[in-house]
Each structure stands twice: as C-alpha cells, then as structure tokens.
Amino acid sequence: MNFLPYLEYGVRLLFLFAIGACLGSMLNVWIHRLPLTEEFWPALRSLASPPSHCPFCLNPIRFYDNVPLWGWLKLRGRCRFCRHWISVRYPLVELLTAVLFVGVYYCEVPPGWNTALADSSIYHPLGPQGVPGSTWLSPAAMQNWRAAFHLVLATALIAATFIDLDHRIIPDTVTLPAMAVGVLGNTLLGQVYLVPLWFQDPKASTFQDFFRVLFHYHAAPPLVPEWLWTWLNFKGLPAWVLHYPHLHGFLVSCAGIVVGGGLVWVVRAIGFWALGREAMGFGDVVLLAMIGSFIGWQPVLIVFFLAPVIAILAAIVALVLWRDREIPYGPYLSLAAIGLLVFWKNIWPAAEDRIFILGALLPFMALFMVGCLALLLWLSQFVQRLLGIAARFSDEPAGGWTPGDQLLYFSGVGQDPNQGRWASPRWRGDFTSRGAAQRDAWRRSAANAGNGWQQSWQRRGR
C-alpha cells in the first residue's frame, strides 16, 4: 500500500490547522473591535491600528506571546506585565477555527491522490465536474478551490456568531465584505456552486401536469406567453449553464442573495406586522444573504429551514434557565450552513424529494406558506386579545398608574432624609428599599472617622 498520498494529505491538514489557528487569532481582534464603531470604513481601519495590547495595563503584546494557542498556554492565561487574567475564549476561538478548517477540508477533499468527485461531502451529479486536462480547473483542483471558498465562508460565520452572542448584532463589516467574496468567487471560478441555478428533475411536477389534472388542459392558457409556458414545463439542465460558467456562477450567487435575504426579510416584516415588534434583526437578513452568495438559492433555502430546528433547543434552555424569550439567531444560521456543507450528501436527497421535486410550483408553494405564517401569527394575537391576555411581545408598558408605580414613586421621594443637615442615627431599614443603605453606611463610617480625628486633635491640644 502506498502511504505517500496519505502522508502528503496529513501535511496539508497540519498546514490548514496552523492557518486556521492564525486566522482565529485575527478573528479575536475582529470580534472585539468591529462592534465598537458603527461606521463601515472606520470599523475596518480599526482592525489594523492600534496594535494588540492588554486592555488593563495597555502594554503591547509581544509577538512571541501572540502565537496562537501556545502564547496563551505559555503565559498560563495571564498578562506578562500586569498578571491579569486573559479570557480563555481567545484560545478557544483559535482552536475552533483551526478544527473547523481541518474538518471542512477533510469532508470536501477526501484523502488520496486523484480521488473521485463522488467521495466529496458536497458532491452532486449536476454539480461542477471540473475541466479535464486543465491546470487550474481540473477535478482535483476544483475540489481544493471549492474547499478554500467555503473556508472563507466559515471564517465570516465564526466572527458573526461570536459578535451576535456578545452584542446581539451582526455588523455589516463582517457580512458585506464576505458577500463580495462570495459573488466574486462564484463569478471568477464558475466551478464552486453546489447545484445549478435552475434544473428540474424528470420526476418534478410541471404546470402542464397541474393544468391537465385540474382543467384537462394541455396547451398554454391564453394569458400565458409561450416562452413562459416552455420554461415552466422544462425538465433537465439548461445548456447555457455549461456554455457560460462565469455568468452562471454570478447568477447563482445573486439568486442566493435574493432568496436568502428575502426570506428573512419577509419573516421579519410579517413578525412586525403581526406581533408589533421585530421578530428578527436586520443583521440576520444580511447574514443569510451572505450565506446565499456562497452556496446558492436552493442550499440557502435548506439553511433557512434547518436553523430553527437547531435553535429550538437553545430557546427552550434559555426560557427555562434564564426566562429569556429572545436568543441571537445568527449562531444557528451559521451552524446550519456549516452542517449543510458537512452533511450535504445526506441532506440534499431528502430535501430534493420533499421540496424541490415541486419544480416550477415551488415559488407558488412558498407564497402560500408565507401567507399561512402571517395568518397564524395574526390569529394567535387575535385569540390573546379575545381572552384578555396582554401581548407578551410588546415593548411598551401598559397604560395607567398602577399601585406598584405609586410605591416606587414614594420610595424615591425624599430618598436622603439627612440632606442639608448633620447626619443623625437612623434605623438602617429605612434605606434598604431605596438603594441607599450602602451610602448611609459609608457616611456614618466617614463621620465616625472624622469625629475620631477631631477628638485626637483635641487631646493633643490639651
């Protein structure tokens, strides 16, 4: 058995682990600095200046202490100068990025030389097959290009995840540059998509089948143009997909942006209309649009449905432990996107047989589901109002002056009874409900210290 291909593959994985750890170190800077500035270009410029330094003693971090993973372990999690604790999250982000780089590459580019495309985790019969005989777009090279392309996506998803966990926002400085890479990569390479922009399985339903069943009508209806009728009933793969790969890649990316961002935006708008508040942040809209720019509209549709399944467990835990009804959604969109790349060969057949088998009927089914969602949310709010249940998602307090408001008002009136007069002994319970007990104790200790100093001074004078 020839072990040389596997040895070379192991070296590649070690190299990717090192690259991922270094990028993880950079991601720690991005996660910390990007949310500090709302302006786009100043936020990007802040990544380069000032150099990394300790936030407590402000001493710059030496280059040999900034080695990923090893630097934190060598210093035992403390600053070299002030010995203040350094968060363990820094090496964990570096380790996560390194492991993710190795894992994604291992799934997309199987070990060995000249391995078959079917062994990749993102293989699809109608996906890119490479150009035999080409140096840059051979089947083996295409696998590596596509893996590198998806590692850029993974890097952006890590940054978006941790920023969303910390601040409940996803800055455009994370998503928009990555989206530009997604569009450019798909356009220039033309061989990194997962599935073509449009194809219909021979088993897919068509409008001709629909009209034949309902109306016994085989030809195009009078109001439907012939070209539209032909497109709606097309089966197979259009020839222009193979003849114009760069145009096809550009359209794949644009369709992913429109479908990914449009889906979340529609859900956000419906939630605001039905619940009276934002159901999802605008950062989630841009995040899913960015994911779509890399993987196309069919895979991003699967990510849209996978993310709530992953998030529901976290939502239950947050509700039970912390009584928190809101969770950041970005981490689960990111996790669903990574899971799709790793388990694509298992996820796509099920999705194709249940969703994309609808063919040209899919957009109309999507409109029907959106209408059902709006109706269900409106009915839930209507039933709550009928039962006299206050809207749980309203940010505005109920109108009227309640007894609790009256007690809170009186507890704040005359909060300092010693204001403008000498401090006199009082029962400490008078201050506990006003948040002033600690201040009163400090005043009494200061007064006692002053009295003691005055008495010693008088004794010396005597």
C-alpha positions in Angstrom: 0.0 0.0 0.0 1.3 3.4 -1.0 1.3 5.7 2.1 2.8 8.7 0.3 -0.6 10.2 -0.7 -1.9 10.0 2.9 1.4 11.4 4.3 1.1 14.4 1.9 -2.6 14.8 2.9 -1.7 14.8 6.6 0.8 17.6 5.9 -1.9 19.5 4.2 -4.2 19.1 7.3 -1.4 20.3 9.6 -0.9 23.3 7.4 -4.6 24.1 7.5 -4.7 23.7 11.3 -1.9 26.3 11.6 -3.6 28.6 9.1 -6.9 28.3 10.9 -5.3 29.0 14.3 -3.6 32.1 12.9 -6.9 33.3 11.4 -8.6 32.5 14.7 -6.2 34.9 16.4 -7.2 37.6 13.9 -10.8 36.8 14.5 -10.4 37.6 18.1 -9.4 41.1 17.1 -12.3 41.4 14.7 -14.8 40.1 17.3 -13.6 42.7 19.8 -13.2 45.7 17.6 -15.8 45.6 14.8 -18.8 46.2 17.1 -17.2 49.3 18.7 -17.7 51.5 15.6 -20.9 51.8 13.7 -19.3 53.5 10.6 -18.3 51.0 8.0 -14.8 52.2 6.9 -13.6 53.4 10.3 -14.5 50.0 11.7 -12.4 48.2 9.1 -9.5 50.6 9.7 -9.6 49.9 13.4 -8.6 46.3 12.7 -5.1 47.4 11.8 -4.5 50.1 14.4 -3.7 50.2 17.3 -1.6 47.0 17.7 -2.9 44.3 20.1 -2.4 45.3 23.7 -3.5 44.3 27.2 -6.9 46.1 27.9 -5.9 46.5 31.6 -2.3 47.7 31.6 -2.3 48.8 27.9 1.2 47.3 27.3 1.5 46.0 23.7 1.5 42.2 23.4 4.9 40.9 22.3 5.0 39.0 19.1 6.2 35.7 20.7 3.3 35.9 23.2 0.8 36.3 20.3 1.5 32.9 18.8 -1.9 31.2 18.6 -2.7 28.7 21.3 0.9 28.4 22.5 1.1 32.0 23.6 -1.8 31.7 26.0 -0.6 28.4 27.3 2.9 29.7 27.9 1.6 32.7 29.9 -0.8 30.4 31.7 -3.7 32.7 30.8 -2.2 35.9 32.4 -0.8 39.1 31.0 3.0 39.2 31.0 3.1 42.6 32.6 0.1 43.1 35.0 -0.6 39.4 35.5 -4.3 40.0 34.9 -6.3 37.0 33.6 -6.7 36.7 29.9 -10.1 35.2 28.8 -10.0 31.5 27.8 -12.2 32.4 24.9 -9.2 33.7 22.9 -7.5 30.3 22.6 -10.9 28.6 22.2 -11.8 30.7 19.2 -8.3 29.9 17.7 -8.8 26.2 18.3 -12.4 26.3 16.9 -11.2 28.0 13.7 -8.3 25.5 13.3 -10.6 22.5 13.8 -13.2 23.8 11.5 -10.7 24.4 8.8 -9.5 20.8 9.1 -13.0 19.4 9.3 -14.4 21.2 6.3 -11.4 20.4 4.1 -11.5 16.8 5.2 -15.1 16.5 4.2 -14.9 18.3 0.9 -11.5 17.0 -0.3 -11.1 13.3 0.7 -7.6 11.8 1.3 -5.6 10.3 -1.5 -4.4 11.4 -5.0 -6.9 11.7 -7.8 -9.9 10.8 -5.7 -13.3 10.7 -7.3 -15.6 13.7 -7.1 -18.3 11.4 -5.7 -16.3 10.9 -2.5 -16.7 14.6 -1.5 -19.3 15.6 1.0 -20.8 18.2 -1.4 -21.0 16.0 -4.5 -24.0 16.3 -6.7 -24.4 14.7 -10.1 -25.3 18.1 -11.7 -22.6 20.0 -9.7 -19.3 21.2 -11.2 -17.2 18.4 -12.6 -14.1 20.3 -13.4 -12.3 20.7 -16.7 -10.3 17.5 -17.5 -6.8 18.4 -18.7 -6.9 21.9 -17.2 -4.3 23.0 -14.7 -6.4 25.4 -12.6 -9.8 23.8 -13.0 -9.1 20.1 -13.1 -11.4 17.9 -11.0 -8.8 17.7 -8.2 -8.0 21.5 -8.4 -11.7 22.3 -8.4 -12.2 20.4 -5.1 -9.5 22.5 -3.5 -10.8 25.7 -4.9 -14.3 25.0 -3.6 -13.0 24.0 -0.1 -10.9 27.2 0.1 -14.0 29.2 -1.0 -16.1 27.6 1.8 -13.4 28.2 4.4 -13.8 31.9 3.7 -17.5 31.5 4.5 -16.6 29.6 7.7 -14.3 32.4 8.8 -17.0 35.0 8.4 -19.6 32.8 10.2 -17.3 32.4 13.2 -16.9 36.2 13.5 -20.7 36.8 13.1 -21.5 34.1 15.6 -19.4 35.5 18.5 -20.4 39.1 17.8 -24.0 38.2 17.8 -23.6 36.2 21.1 -21.9 39.2 22.7 -23.9 42.2 21.4 -27.0 40.7 19.7 -25.9 42.5 16.5 -24.2 41.4 13.3 -22.2 44.3 11.8 -22.2 44.9 8.1 -18.4 45.0 8.4 -18.5 41.2 8.8 -21.1 40.2 6.2 -20.7 42.7 3.3 -17.0 42.0 2.6 -17.7 38.3 2.8 -20.7 38.7 0.5 -18.4 40.5 -2.0 -16.0 37.5 -1.9 -18.9 35.1 -2.5 -20.0 37.0 -5.6 -16.5 37.4 -7.0 -15.5 33.8 -6.2 -18.6 32.3 -7.9 -18.1 34.6 -10.9 -14.4 34.2 -11.5 -14.1 30.5 -10.7 -17.5 29.4 -12.1 -17.0 25.9 -10.7 -17.7 26.3 -6.9 -21.5 26.0 -6.8 -23.3 23.1 -5.2 -26.2 22.7 -7.6 -27.0 24.6 -10.8 -29.1 27.8 -10.8 -32.1 26.0 -12.3 -32.8 22.4 -13.2 -35.8 20.2 -12.9 -35.8 16.5 -12.1 -37.7 14.4 -14.6 -39.9 13.4 -11.8 -40.7 17.0 -10.9 -44.2 18.4 -11.3 -44.9 20.9 -14.0 -47.6 23.4 -14.8 -48.7 21.2 -17.6 -49.3 18.4 -15.2 -51.1 20.8 -12.9 -53.5 22.1 -15.6 -54.0 18.7 -17.1 -55.2 17.3 -13.7 -57.4 20.2 -12.7 -58.7 21.5 -16.0 -57.9 18.8 -18.6 -56.0 21.4 -20.5 -52.7 20.5 -22.3 -51.8 23.7 -24.1 -50.7 27.0 -22.7 -53.6 29.1 -21.3 -54.5 32.2 -23.4 -52.9 34.7 -21.0 -49.6 32.8 -20.5 -46.8 33.6 -23.1 -45.4 30.6 -24.9 -41.8 31.2 -23.6 -43.1 31.3 -20.0 -45.1 28.1 -20.6 -42.0 26.4 -22.0 -39.8 27.5 -19.0 -42.4 26.3 -16.5 -42.6 22.9 -18.1 -38.8 22.5 -18.7 -37.1 19.4 -17.3 -33.4 18.7 -17.2 -30.4 21.1 -17.1 -30.3 24.2 -19.4 -27.4 24.1 -21.9 -26.2 27.6 -21.2 -25.2 26.5 -17.7 -22.2 24.6 -19.2 -21.5 27.1 -22.0 -21.3 30.2 -19.8 -19.9 29.0 -16.4 -18.9 32.5 -15.2 -22.3 34.0 -15.9 -23.9 31.0 -14.3 -21.7 31.4 -11.2 -22.7 35.1 -11.0 -26.4 34.3 -11.3 -26.1 31.5 -8.7 -24.6 34.0 -6.2 -27.1 36.7 -6.9 -30.1 34.3 -6.6 -28.7 33.1 -3.2 -28.5 36.7 -2.0 -32.1 37.5 -3.1 -33.6 34.3 -1.7 -31.6 34.2 1.5 -32.0 37.8 2.4 -35.6 38.0 1.0 -36.8 35.1 3.1 -35.6 36.5 6.4 -36.8 40.0 5.5 -40.3 38.7 4.7 -40.4 36.8 8.1 -39.2 40.0 9.8 -41.8 42.1 8.1 -44.6 39.6 8.9 -43.5 39.4 12.5 -43.5 43.1 12.9 -47.0 43.3 11.3 -48.5 40.5 13.5 -46.6 40.9 16.7 -46.0 44.7 16.8 -42.2 44.3 17.1 -39.2 42.9 15.2 -39.2 39.1 15.0 -35.6 39.0 13.6 -32.9 41.6 13.3 -31.8 43.1 10.1 -28.3 41.7 10.7 -29.9 38.2 10.2 -31.2 39.3 6.8 -27.7 40.3 5.6 -26.2 37.2 7.2 -28.4 34.8 5.3 -27.9 36.8 2.1 -24.2 36.5 2.6 -24.5 32.7 3.1 -26.6 32.6 -0.1 -23.9 34.4 -2.0 -21.6 31.4 -1.4 -23.9 28.4 -1.8 -26.8 29.5 -4.0 -30.6 29.7 -3.5 -31.5 26.1 -3.1 -29.0 25.3 -0.3 -29.8 28.6 1.4 -33.4 27.7 1.5 -32.5 24.5 3.3 -30.4 26.5 5.8 -33.4 28.7 6.4 -35.5 25.7 7.5 -32.6 23.9 9.3 -31.7 26.9 11.6 -35.0 26.9 13.6 -34.7 23.2 14.2 -31.2 23.7 15.7 -32.3 26.9 17.6 -35.4 25.5 19.3 -33.4 23.5 21.9 -31.3 26.6 22.8 -34.6 28.6 23.0 -36.1 26.1 25.4 -33.0 26.1 27.6 -32.8 29.9 27.7 -36.5 30.1 28.6 -36.3 27.6 31.4 -33.0 28.7 32.9 -32.9 32.5 32.3 -36.5 33.3 31.5 -35.2 34.8 28.3 -37.6 34.7 25.4 -35.1 36.1 22.9 -32.0 34.4 21.6 -29.5 35.5 18.9 -30.4 33.8 15.7 -27.1 34.3 13.8 -25.2 31.4 15.5 -27.9 28.9 14.4 -27.9 30.2 10.8 -24.1 29.8 10.9 -24.3 26.3 12.4 -26.9 25.2 9.9 -24.7 26.5 7.0 -21.7 24.5 8.2 -23.8 21.4 8.9 -25.2 21.7 5.3 -21.6 21.6 3.9 -20.6 18.6 6.0 -23.8 16.5 5.6 -24.8 17.7 2.1 -24.9 14.2 0.6 -27.4 13.2 3.3 -29.5 16.4 3.4 -29.9 17.1 -0.3 -31.7 13.9 -1.4 -34.3 14.3 1.3 -34.8 18.0 0.5 -35.0 17.3 -3.2 -37.6 14.5 -2.8 -39.8 16.6 -0.5 -39.3 20.2 -1.6 -37.5 20.7 -4.9 -39.5 18.0 -6.6 -42.2 20.6 -6.9 -40.2 22.2 -9.7 -41.9 25.3 -11.1 -44.6 25.0 -8.5 -42.1 25.8 -5.7 -42.4 29.6 -5.8 -46.2 29.4 -5.6 -45.9 27.0 -2.7 -43.6 29.4 -0.9 -46.1 32.2 -1.3 -48.8 30.0 0.1 -46.6 29.1 3.2 -45.8 32.8 3.8 -49.5 33.6 3.7 -50.2 30.8 6.2 -47.5 32.1 8.5 -49.0 35.6 8.5 -52.5 34.2 9.2 -51.3 32.0 12.1 -49.4 34.9 13.8 -52.4 37.2 13.4 -54.8 34.6 14.7 -52.6 34.0 17.8 -52.7 37.7 18.6 -56.4 37.9 18.0 -57.1 35.0 20.3 -54.9 36.5 23.0 -56.9 39.8 22.8 -60.2 37.9 23.0 -59.0 36.2 26.1 -57.8 39.4 27.6 -54.2 38.3 27.6 -51.7 41.1 27.3 -49.4 41.0 24.3 -46.3 39.3 25.7 -44.1 40.7 23.0 -45.0 44.4 23.4 -42.1 46.6 24.4 -44.4 49.4 25.6 -45.6 49.3 29.3 -49.4 49.0 29.9 -51.1 52.4 30.3 -52.3 53.8 33.6 -50.7 54.4 37.0 -50.5 51.2 38.9 -50.1 50.7 42.7 -46.6 49.4 42.0 -45.8 52.7 40.2 -47.1 54.6 43.3 -45.0 52.6 45.7 -41.9 53.1 43.5 -42.6 56.8 43.3 -42.9 57.2 47.1 -39.8 55.1 47.7 -37.8 57.7 45.6 -39.3 60.8 47.2 -37.0 62.2 49.9 -34.5 59.5 49.4 -31.9 61.2 51.5 -33.5 62.4 54.8 -30.2 63.8 56.0 -29.8 66.1 53.0 -28.8 69.6 54.2 -28.4 68.6 57.8 -26.0 66.8 60.1 -26.1 63.1 59.8 -28.2 61.6 62.7 -28.5 57.9 63.7 -31.4 56.2 61.9 -32.7 52.7 61.6 -30.9 51.1 58.6 -34.1 49.5 57.4 -35.3 53.0 56.2 -32.7 52.9 53.5 -32.8 49.3 52.3 -35.8 49.6 49.9 -34.4 52.9 48.4 -31.0 51.6 47.4 -29.2 53.9 49.8 -28.2 51.6 52.6 -24.6 51.4 51.4 -24.3 55.1 51.0 -25.6 55.7 54.5 -23.2 53.2 56.0 -20.3 54.9 54.2 -21.4 58.3 55.5 -21.6 57.1 59.1 -18.2 55.4 58.8 -16.7 58.7 57.4 -18.4 60.7 60.1 -17.0 58.4 62.8 -13.6 58.7 61.3 -13.9 62.5 61.3 -15.0 62.5 64.9 -12.1 60.3 66.0 -9.6 62.6 64.2 -11.2 65.6 65.9 -11.0 64.0 69.3 -7.4 63.0 68.9 -6.5 66.6 67.8 -8.3 68.0 70.9 -6.3 65.6 73.1 -3.0 66.8 71.6 -4.0 70.4 72.1 -4.6 69.8 75.7 
